[in-house]
Amino acid sequence: MQISLGPVLYFWSKENLMEFYQQVANWPLQRVYLGEVVCSKRRSLRYQDWLQLAQDLADFGKQVVLSTMTLLEAQSELSMLQRYCDNGDWLIEANDMAAISLCTERQLPFVAGPHINIYSARAMAVLSKQGMQRWVLPVEMSAAQFAAIRHEAQQLNINMPETEVFAYGYMPLAHSARCFTARHHDLPKDDCQFRCQDDADGIAVFSQEGERVFTINGIQTQSGKKVDLRAQWSAMQALGIDAMRFSPQSEGMAEMINAFANSLVSGDTAITPPLEHCNGYWFGAAGMENTLAV
Amino acid sequence: MELVCPAGNLQALKLAIENGADAIYTGFRDDTNARHFAGLNFSDAEYEQAIRLVRTRQRKLFLAINTFAQAGQWPRWQRAVDRAAELGVDALIVADLAVLDYAANRYPQLPLHLSVQASATTQEALRFYQRSFAIRRAVLPRVLSLQQLAAVSKEAPCEIEVFGFGSLCIMAEGRCQLSSYLTGESPNTCGACSPARFVRWEEKNRMLESRLNGVLIDRFAEQENAGYPTLCKGRFIVDGKRTHALEEPVSLNTLELLPELIHNGIRAIKIEGRQRSPSYVAQVTKVWRAAIDAATHAPENFSSRPDWQQALAQLSEGKQTTFGAYQRAWQ
């Protein structure tokens, strides 16, 4: 099982990002996804900075992937996407069909991110033929659904790409034209004053009974609970999952990645995730549920 | 500009035709379509009738097979495409790569429209679908401003259809998993958002509470309009403040933007609401027919009439309407 680090989904300052990735260079993980995937107005790192960072991490032996924007609206975003796809060195994680279109035109391999809709081996095969090398499952997919896809692929004689599961962090659930962070601060999106920079892990949204339901992160709506599938690593490995993705949070990542890497090495599956985390999707239940807590 | 109207049953289809729809979109009675509700949609026998009706009146019938085929259940989606081809519908509205692939290869003459669920927001995404499956038209998600829409439309390799009126989905369609996070079922996997079987209404302390799979979505005082518990329109607590954190219950209405939509080459306007009543379909269709005719004949003199707006407001969620993302200020 490989450990991968997803793109930072929040707006962190350049200083914080650089400091974070400096640590990442020494963490026991294989893959790092870099880039801004939520809002094109967030530019604490410029294109060249990301490329430099990619090179630095590669020098430390990391496989680097550049992740692209999930929701494209402006033509300027499309131009930026083109630059990313034309980078010449790094594999692209496509989070929108536009990125897949550009990669296939250039005959470049790509990773299909969690926001590309694949729910069957047939759909998977369409993209594999176009160059999909690795597939990050949609967050709502269960182990049973994945097993069904693998079975279908076998029957149809379709090769499985490498597979990756979003295994830890607040799950990105939806994207909108509207910036919910700006709206929360009563600001228009065009004059958002980058207020999302104040919330290193998004803004919590509770029900009127105090239950945490969602997390607001700019135009993105995330889950209210963190998904935590660390305890499933061995079962996932048996199912043929190649990598588990950890979504960067502002605190505690180093300890967690180190401990998890140790579990992988020692074969320890006795990981007890906190009860407030969730794992429902993987077990075919509502995403917010924690099957261990029931 | 084509007026594309919804029909959840034969009666709605008849009324849409009588009131001036150019095309009517429908779905089979299962999870191959994204409005999979009990009592809704068309049986095989009803489709035979529907086809006769649209042919007699020279209108078009579209069929939405716009959910994502799930592994191990392919025969249902394949049958839906085969059946649609047999019926001779005028276009299939499709989102899933596997369904597009099958339909494009098996029935190359059957026009394919890219469903809004495919979430294509740029000419580049449209190019992918056009190259791969020869789509003729695409329905765009409700996330672009008018200016952005114009730019995409100008470069698009296919016809563009946009939503004109109805429930406002504020997320990029086809990529929203809020519903499955609470219930396990999402539009992508089960063809419905906030499925009815998870909804509970309760009176408590003279307040009406709506819950989805046990989670409190909103509380309404006696005089308040109680909305269906879609997650994006609930009232939540953010920083100690009770608020519609994502969006108020409100409907999209772009009637006033018609001349600009026509000017930007938008080929068709879609009315949302296959789950709404036949009389809703009749009233909305009538207003939009009149408005499109007026805007087409004399765009420079077009103004949206108060009686049109009044009729549409009556049919809107919370009796409020918005331009949604078409207007930058909403974003």
Interface residues (C-beta under 8 A of the other chain):
Chain A: T70 L71 L72 E73 A74 Q75 L78 L81 D96 M97 A98 I100 S101 L102 T104 H115 N117 I118 Y119 S120 A121 R122 A123 A125 V126 L127 Q130 P138 V139 E140 Q145 A148 I149 H151 E152 M171 L173 A174 H175 S176 A177 R178 C179 F180 R183 H184 P188 K189 D190 I203 A204 V205 F206 S207 Q208 E209 G210 E211 V213 F214 I216 T221 S223 G280 Y281 G284 A285 A286 G287 M288
Chain B: F68 A69 Q70 A71 G72 W74 A95 D96 L97 A98 L100 D101 Y102 A118 S119 A120 T121 T122 Q123 E124 A125 R127 F128 Y129 R131 S132 R142 V143 L144 S145 Q148 A151 I170 M171 A172 G174 R175 C176 Q177 L178 S180 Y181 L182 T183 G184 S186 N188 T189 N213 V215 L216 I217 D218 R219 L231 C232 G234 R235 F236 I237 V238 D239 R242 T243 A245 L246 E247 G324 A325 R328 A329 W330 Q331
